[in-house]
Amino acid sequence: MSNSALHSITTFPSFFSSPAPSLFSPNPTLHFPLHSQFHHLHLHPHSYCHVITLSNKRRNTAMSQLTPPRVTASSVQDALGGAVSLIQSSPATWRSALLSNVLIFVLGFPILVAGLSLSGIAAAFLLGTLTWRAFGPSGFLLVATYFVIGTAATKVKMAQKVAQGVAEKRRGRRGPGSVIGSSAAGCVFAFLTVFQVGGEAFYQLWKLGFVASFCTKLSDTVSSEIGKAYGKTTYLVTTFKIVPRGTEGAVSIEGTLAGIFASILLAFVGFLMG
């Protein structure tokens, strides 16, 4: 057995035989024979109060950090005011475009899901954000008008179209491919506007191209859907041969007139929006 271990055994009883120190003596000292590195530990009564005070302060600080901030009517009003100011910022920024589209898409989700698949809604959200950033609320309203008219034309006589096998997939709910295909030209003009290609001299030209691209696409959609529903005689556009409804590349007088009217209507909305 080592000398240190023997020393600990021999000194172990002395720990209990030594008189208990008084905590209220002027300078109490506790002796721990088994641990030489703590041979003298001085404990003052005032130190206990100091430790307790520090513990209370740390606990209060921790509790204040864990306590959530109080939500007051003024703070909510300030937050709403800041959001409205951001949305109304002119010219539009990416932040205002993103916030505006989040609010619109959340509130208008029941309408969107009637005309778009979930992946189509995601593609439309990107389109809406880009449109708001490039042309502000007026550009967004133009695209929204295009969506409403196009969806309404697609839903016309849907049961008849399904029975004849000429209806769009998912009963007219457009996917991301349709959204991207319909807006590809408009997105080009939106990017040209965002990056200020050509400067102020070309801004009106890019805006005109943006409106014209959606008017053209709306005319194509409406003429096709109304022609499937009401077209009495459909002709193949390349040979003018009479073909069944829904044939790719076929046109009808009813559908053509409806498409012209829809494009004029959208162009007029763009004129009103500036």
Secondary structure per residue as TSV (DSSP state, phi and psi in degrees):
chain	resnum	aa	ss	phi	psi
A	1	M	-	360.0	138.7
A	2	S	-	-73.8	159.5
A	3	N	H	-64.3	-37.1
A	4	S	H	-66.4	-40.1
A	5	A	H	-66.5	-40.7
A	6	L	H	-63.9	-38.8
A	7	H	H	-63.8	-39.0
A	8	S	H	-66.0	-37.5
A	9	I	H	-69.2	-41.3
A	10	T	H	-71.4	-28.3
A	11	T	H	-93.6	-4.3
A	12	F	H	-62.6	-44.0
A	13	P	H	-65.0	-27.5
A	14	S	H	-65.6	-21.5
A	15	F	H	-67.7	-37.5
A	16	F	H	-84.9	-25.1
A	17	S	H	-81.0	-18.9
A	18	S	S	-72.9	145.5
A	19	P	-	-65.1	142.8
A	20	A	-	-70.3	128.8
A	21	P	-	-72.2	152.6
A	22	S	-	-93.8	131.5
A	23	L	T	-74.4	-14.1
A	24	F	T	-104.1	11.6
A	25	S	S	-74.7	161.9
A	26	P	S	-58.5	-37.9
A	27	N	S	-146.9	73.4
A	28	P	-	-67.7	146.6
A	29	T	E	-134.0	131.0
A	30	L	E	-104.2	133.3
A	31	H	E	-107.1	130.0
A	32	F	-	-123.4	96.3
A	33	P	T	-66.4	-30.2
A	34	L	T	-72.7	-16.6
A	35	H	-	-128.6	100.7
A	36	S	G	-69.0	-27.3
A	37	Q	G	-70.7	-17.3
A	38	F	G	-114.2	46.3
A	39	H	S	-64.3	-38.4
A	40	H	E	-128.1	117.8
A	41	L	E	-121.4	111.9
A	42	H	E	-92.9	121.5
A	43	L	-	-119.0	116.2
A	44	H	-	-100.7	144.6
A	45	P	H	-59.7	-35.5
A	46	H	H	-67.4	-25.7
A	47	S	H	-66.2	-31.0
A	48	Y	H	-63.7	-43.8
A	49	C	H	-61.8	-38.8
A	50	H	H	-65.6	-42.5
A	51	V	H	-64.5	-43.2
A	52	I	H	-63.7	-40.2
A	53	T	H	-63.0	-43.8
A	54	L	H	-63.9	-39.2
A	55	S	H	-63.8	-42.4
A	56	N	H	-63.6	-40.7
A	57	K	H	-63.6	-43.7
A	58	R	H	-65.7	-38.9
A	59	R	H	-64.6	-43.4
A	60	N	H	-64.1	-38.9
A	61	T	H	-64.0	-43.7
A	62	A	H	-63.8	-40.6
A	63	M	H	-66.6	-36.4
A	64	S	H	-68.3	-31.4
A	65	Q	H	-73.3	-32.1
A	66	L	H	-81.4	-22.7
A	67	T	S	-73.3	122.9
A	68	P	-	-66.7	149.8
A	69	P	-	-65.8	146.6
A	70	R	-	-74.4	133.0
A	71	V	-	-94.1	116.8
A	72	T	-	-111.0	166.0
A	73	A	H	-63.1	-36.1
A	74	S	H	-67.4	-38.5
A	75	S	H	-67.3	-39.7
A	76	V	H	-64.6	-41.7
A	77	Q	H	-63.4	-40.6
A	78	D	H	-64.9	-40.3
A	79	A	H	-64.7	-43.4
A	80	L	H	-65.4	-39.9
A	81	G	H	-62.9	-39.6
A	82	G	H	-66.1	-38.4
A	83	A	H	-65.6	-42.7
A	84	V	H	-64.7	-41.3
A	85	S	H	-62.9	-38.4
A	86	L	H	-66.2	-42.6
A	87	I	H	-64.1	-37.2
A	88	Q	T	-85.6	4.5
A	89	S	-	-62.0	136.5
A	90	S	S	-134.9	126.0
A	91	P	S	-70.0	162.1
A	92	A	-	-66.4	148.6
A	93	T	-	-116.3	170.7
A	94	W	H	-64.3	-35.1
A	95	R	H	-66.5	-45.4
A	96	S	H	-66.3	-37.6
A	97	A	H	-65.0	-42.2
A	98	L	H	-66.7	-45.9
A	99	L	H	-64.1	-42.3
A	100	S	H	-61.8	-43.8
A	101	N	H	-69.2	-34.7
A	102	V	H	-61.7	-47.2
A	103	L	H	-63.9	-45.1
A	104	I	H	-67.1	-42.4
A	105	F	H	-70.9	-32.9
A	106	V	H	-68.4	-46.4
A	107	L	H	-70.1	-34.6
A	108	G	T	-98.9	16.3
A	109	F	H	-58.3	-42.8
A	110	P	H	-57.9	-34.3
A	111	I	H	-75.7	-40.7
A	112	L	H	-63.9	-41.8
A	113	V	H	-69.3	-17.2
A	114	A	H	-75.1	-25.4
A	115	G	H	-116.5	-8.3
A	116	L	B	-135.9	149.1
A	117	S	-	-75.9	172.3
A	118	L	H	-62.9	-41.9
A	119	S	H	-68.2	-31.5
A	120	G	H	-67.3	-35.7
A	121	I	H	-64.4	-40.3
A	122	A	H	-62.3	-42.1
A	123	A	H	-66.2	-39.6
A	124	A	H	-65.5	-33.2
A	125	F	H	-63.4	-42.8
A	126	L	H	-63.7	-41.8
A	127	L	H	-62.7	-44.1
A	128	G	H	-63.9	-39.3
A	129	T	H	-64.4	-44.6
A	130	L	H	-63.7	-42.2
A	131	T	H	-63.6	-43.7
A	132	W	H	-64.0	-39.9
A	133	R	H	-65.1	-37.0
A	134	A	H	-82.4	-44.5
A	135	F	H	-123.4	2.0
A	136	G	H	74.4	-163.8
A	137	P	H	-60.4	-32.5
A	138	S	H	-65.3	-42.2
A	139	G	H	-65.6	-38.9
A	140	F	H	-64.5	-41.4
A	141	L	H	-63.7	-35.1
A	142	L	H	-62.3	-46.8
A	143	V	H	-65.9	-37.9
A	144	A	H	-63.3	-40.0
A	145	T	H	-63.7	-40.9
A	146	Y	H	-59.4	-43.1
A	147	F	H	-65.4	-43.8
A	148	V	H	-65.2	-47.0
A	149	I	H	-66.6	-43.7
A	150	G	H	-63.7	-40.7
A	151	T	H	-66.6	-41.4
A	152	A	H	-62.3	-41.5
A	153	A	H	-66.6	-35.6
A	154	T	H	-66.6	-34.5
A	155	K	H	-80.6	-10.0
A	156	V	T	-64.1	125.7
A	157	K	T	49.6	48.1
A	158	M	H	-62.2	-40.5
A	159	A	H	-61.5	-40.2
A	160	Q	H	-65.4	-41.7
A	161	K	H	-65.2	-39.3
A	162	V	H	-64.9	-43.2
A	163	A	H	-63.6	-35.2
A	164	Q	H	-86.0	-6.5
A	165	G	T	75.9	23.7
A	166	V	-	-115.3	6.4
A	167	A	S	-76.5	155.1
A	168	E	-	-65.4	158.1
A	169	K	G	-62.4	152.4
A	170	R	G	58.0	34.4
A	171	R	G	54.2	42.6
A	172	G	G	90.2	-1.1
A	173	R	-	-79.4	111.9
A	174	R	B	-75.9	144.5
A	175	G	-	-97.7	-174.6
A	176	P	H	-64.2	-32.0
A	177	G	H	-62.5	-41.6
A	178	S	H	-67.6	-39.8
A	179	V	H	-64.0	-45.6
A	180	I	H	-67.5	-42.1
A	181	G	H	-63.8	-36.9
A	182	S	H	-72.9	-27.9
A	183	S	H	-110.7	4.2
A	184	A	H	-57.6	-49.7
A	185	A	H	-65.2	-40.8
A	186	G	H	-62.9	-37.4
A	187	C	H	-64.7	-35.8
A	188	V	H	-61.0	-46.6
A	189	F	H	-67.6	-32.6
A	190	A	H	-66.1	-43.2
A	191	F	H	-65.8	-38.9
A	192	L	H	-60.2	-35.8
A	193	T	H	-73.5	-42.9
A	194	V	H	-60.7	-43.3
A	195	F	T	-89.2	7.2
A	196	Q	T	54.4	44.4
A	197	V	T	-69.2	124.8
A	198	G	T	86.3	-7.0
A	199	G	G	73.5	-162.2
A	200	E	G	-65.0	-27.1
A	201	A	G	-65.1	-29.6
A	202	F	G	-100.5	-1.3
A	203	Y	H	-61.4	-46.6
A	204	Q	H	-63.9	-33.2
A	205	L	H	-67.2	-43.8
A	206	W	H	-64.7	-38.0
A	207	K	H	-64.8	-42.6
A	208	L	H	-63.0	-42.0
A	209	G	H	-63.8	-37.3
A	210	F	H	-62.4	-48.2
A	211	V	H	-64.9	-43.2
A	212	A	H	-63.9	-36.2
A	213	S	H	-64.1	-40.7
A	214	F	H	-77.0	-32.1
A	215	C	H	-63.5	-41.7
A	216	T	H	-64.3	-45.1
A	217	K	H	-67.6	-38.1
A	218	L	H	-65.3	-39.4
A	219	S	H	-60.6	-41.8
A	220	D	H	-64.7	-44.3
A	221	T	H	-65.5	-48.4
A	222	V	H	-66.7	-43.4
A	223	S	H	-62.7	-37.5
A	224	S	H	-68.9	-47.7
A	225	E	H	-71.1	-39.9
A	226	I	H	-71.2	-34.4
A	227	G	H	-64.4	-38.1
A	228	K	H	-65.2	-33.1
A	229	A	H	-86.3	-40.8
A	230	Y	H	-124.5	-5.2
A	231	G	-	-64.5	121.7
A	232	K	S	-81.6	-41.4
A	233	T	S	-133.5	128.1
A	234	T	E	-116.8	139.3
A	235	Y	E	-119.4	143.7
A	236	L	E	-74.7	126.9
A	237	V	T	-66.0	-23.1
A	238	T	T	-86.6	-33.3
A	239	T	T	-121.6	-7.6
A	240	F	-	59.7	25.4
A	241	K	-	-80.9	140.7
A	242	I	E	-71.5	127.4
A	243	V	E	-133.4	164.0
A	244	P	-	-66.7	159.8
A	245	R	T	-59.3	145.6
A	246	G	T	84.1	-2.1
A	247	T	-	-65.8	136.2
A	248	E	T	-62.6	124.5
A	249	G	T	88.9	4.8
A	250	A	E	-90.1	149.1
A	251	V	E	-130.3	160.4
A	252	S	E	-138.0	159.0
A	253	I	H	-64.3	-42.9
A	254	E	H	-61.7	-46.2
A	255	G	H	-66.9	-38.9
A	256	T	H	-64.3	-44.3
A	257	L	H	-64.1	-41.2
A	258	A	H	-63.6	-39.4
A	259	G	H	-65.7	-40.5
A	260	I	H	-63.4	-44.0
A	261	F	H	-62.8	-41.9
A	262	A	H	-64.4	-41.0
A	263	S	H	-67.2	-39.0
A	264	I	H	-64.4	-40.8
A	265	L	H	-62.3	-44.6
A	266	L	H	-67.0	-39.1
A	267	A	H	-61.7	-37.8
A	268	F	H	-66.7	-39.5
A	269	V	H	-60.8	-43.3
A	270	G	H	-62.6	-36.5
A	271	F	H	-64.0	-44.2
A	272	L	H	-64.2	-34.2
A	273	M	H	-80.0	-7.6
A	274	G	-	85.6	360.0
